[in-house]
Amino acid sequence: MTHFEFVKSTYSTSSGECVEVATNVAGTVAVRDSKRADGAVVEITDLAWASFARTL
């Protein structure tokens, strides 16, 4: 199993509503809900993530 090192978004709120992102695995960006650390993890390519971020 891949070991992701998640960090919270700088846009996180103090009420805990935030997203965590891991970029420590080459070619992959992993995203999860910080309130559900044992929950689902969405894995996308780093190119797809860059495209998503540009669109925002």
Buried (B, 14 or more C-beta within 10 A) or exposed (E): EEEBEBEEEEEEEEEEEBBBBBBEBEEBBBBBBBEEEEEEBEBBEEEEBEEEEEEE
